[in-house]
Amino acid sequence: MQRLGELEASVMDVLWGATEPLRVRQVLEAINRDRDLAYTTVMTVLDNLHRKEWVEREMENRAYRYRAVATREEATAQSLRELLDASEDRESVLLHFARSVTEEESDILRRALRRKPGKR
Amino acid sequence: MILAAVLLFGVVVTGWSSPRLLSRLTAGRISPGTALAWWLLTAAGVLAGTLGAVLLLVLPDHGPAGAITRILHECWAAVGHSGLPGLDPVAGTFAATALAIAAGRLTLSSARRRKYSTLLHRRHLDVLRLSGARPGPTLWLPDDRPIAYSLGGRDGLIVASQGLAGRLSSRELAAVLAHERAHLRGRHHFLAGCAETLGRTLRFVPLMRELPGAVRLLVELAADRAAAAGHGPETVRSALLSIHAGDGDTALRLRRLARHPGGPSRFPDRVRAVVGGTLALFAPPVLTVCLMFTAGLLSCW
């Protein structure tokens, strides 16, 4: 699944919120409630989403109607899975609250800490 | 030449012998934050010492080396520059090349890490946007596993899962989030990143090799302490036990929590941090001066 840009995500938001397939004009109206986009911009975005297989379209009265391929929940779950898989990366940029360590267990500091149970 | 060589010797002694000493000190009663500072400052001192030694070798007339040497002991001014002719340029070139290679690798490694960190950060925000949730300081993942971690960088991010919230009491959850916030506040990701990069690039130096593991453990201990200060060590303990990952670090952290109830650091602790940190940072030159003095005294007799 290819990742979405910010504009693409807002268009997907509109499609997920709709009960039926939408035309470009309808998407534009919904999205322009809180911004000011041109018709062609939204058309291009929908075209890209179609190419990335996020939306399906069907011709009706010489105009396309778009709808989301997966539900919001499915899409979130999928990208979450990808995210968590990536977080297993060895180049550990993250600090986990409780993480499993294996290779560093034998280092010198841990040995010293284990040997010295503390006098307090 | 002599001064540079002795300084390099100080670097080698520090780089090779300090991990053992630092570990023993860390296992004592100092706070994890202080220990963290000592480890990192020692590493910084080794880096600075190496840089200084190479500069002394490369600079024309060895920079202020002659003056420093004379100040240390007049006897050395004569000896210091009567070394083997023709050796200086060779040693200088060699040292400068080695340093340039090391610096290049360090830069590359940290750039790669930075790029990856930015990418991960963006992916998290993508998921957040997809899920339609409101952006906030904590990103809640719709996942049943108990997940709690944080991402550093300019806009630090705390990530927790709904599975975590389900498994912990509200007090424990607050303690875990305080733990992660302590990571962000203490710039622990940055410190761990520096240590990781140094460890990867300068693996042949024992201090650098031990540094990533030590820093990783110490930032956890420091964050535990911060969480314990706000929510009580018992809460942190029970949170750790609830999502226990079953490794040696958890056992170490539990034991530390039992021993150190936390709370604001006391005055002597701060003094220790500053004095020890300064000593750690200047370990190579201090060693150098001691050596030069001893040698100077011996040669003058």
Boltz contact constraints between the chains, C-beta under 6 A:
constraints:
  - contact:
      token1: [A, 3]
      token2: [B, 126]
      max_distance: 6.0
  - contact:
      token1: [A, 9]
      token2: [B, 129]
      max_distance: 6.0
  - contact:
      token1: [A, 75]
      token2: [B, 130]
      max_distance: 6.0
  - contact:
      token1: [A, 76]
      token2: [B, 130]
      max_distance: 6.0
  - contact:
      token1: [A, 76]
      token2: [B, 131]
      max_distance: 6.0
  - contact:
      token1: [A, 79]
      token2: [B, 127]
      max_distance: 6.0
  - contact:
      token1: [A, 79]
      token2: [B, 130]
      max_distance: 6.0
  - contact:
      token1: [A, 80]
      token2: [B, 127]
      max_distance: 6.0
  - contact:
      token1: [A, 83]
      token2: [B, 123]
      max_distance: 6.0
  - contact:
      token1: [A, 83]
      token2: [B, 127]
      max_distance: 6.0
  - contact:
      token1: [A, 91]
      token2: [B, 116]
      max_distance: 6.0
  - contact:
      token1: [A, 93]
      token2: [B, 117]
      max_distance: 6.0
  - contact:
      token1: [A, 93]
      token2: [B, 120]
      max_distance: 6.0
  - contact:
      token1: [A, 94]
      token2: [B, 149]
      max_distance: 6.0
  - contact:
      token1: [A, 94]
      token2: [B, 151]
      max_distance: 6.0
  - contact:
      token1: [A, 95]
      token2: [B, 150]
      max_distance: 6.0
  - contact:
      token1: [A, 95]
      token2: [B, 183]
      max_distance: 6.0
  - contact:
      token1: [A, 95]
      token2: [B, 188]
      max_distance: 6.0
  - contact:
      token1: [A, 96]
      token2: [B, 149]
      max_distance: 6.0
  - contact:
      token1: [A, 97]
      token2: [B, 148]
      max_distance: 6.0
  - contact:
      token1: [A, 97]
      token2: [B, 176]
      max_distance: 6.0
  - contact:
      token1: [A, 97]
      token2: [B, 179]
      max_distance: 6.0
  - contact:
      token1: [A, 98]
      token2: [B, 243]
      max_distance: 6.0
  - contact:
      token1: [A, 98]
      token2: [B, 245]
      max_distance: 6.0
  - contact:
      token1: [A, 99]
      token2: [B, 245]
      max_distance: 6.0
  - contact:
      token1: [A, 100]
      token2: [B, 245]
      max_distance: 6.0
  - contact:
      token1: [A, 100]
      token2: [B, 247]
      max_distance: 6.0
  - contact:
      token1: [A, 101]
      token2: [B, 247]
      max_distance: 6.0
  - contact:
      token1: [A, 101]
      token2: [B, 249]
      max_distance: 6.0
  - contact:
      token1: [A, 104]
      token2: [B, 213]
      max_distance: 6.0
  - contact:
      token1: [A, 105]
      token2: [B, 248]
      max_distance: 6.0
  - contact:
      token1: [A, 107]
      token2: [B, 210]
      max_distance: 6.0
  - contact:
      token1: [A, 107]
      token2: [B, 213]
      max_distance: 6.0
  - contact:
      token1: [A, 108]
      token2: [B, 19]
      max_distance: 6.0
  - contact:
      token1: [A, 108]
      token2: [B, 23]
      max_distance: 6.0
  - contact:
      token1: [A, 108]
      token2: [B, 210]
      max_distance: 6.0
  - contact:
      token1: [A, 109]
      token2: [B, 23]
      max_distance: 6.0
  - contact:
      token1: [A, 109]
      token2: [B, 26]
      max_distance: 6.0
  - contact:
      token1: [A, 109]
      token2: [B, 214]
      max_distance: 6.0
  - contact:
      token1: [A, 112]
      token2: [B, 23]
      max_distance: 6.0
  - contact:
      token1: [A, 112]
      token2: [B, 24]
      max_distance: 6.0
  - contact:
      token1: [A, 112]
      token2: [B, 27]
      max_distance: 6.0
  - contact:
      token1: [A, 113]
      token2: [B, 27]
      max_distance: 6.0
  - contact:
      token1: [A, 113]
      token2: [B, 252]
      max_distance: 6.0
  - contact:
      token1: [A, 116]
      token2: [B, 27]
      max_distance: 6.0
  - contact:
      token1: [A, 118]
      token2: [B, 259]
      max_distance: 6.0
  - contact:
      token1: [A, 120]
      token2: [B, 259]
      max_distance: 6.0
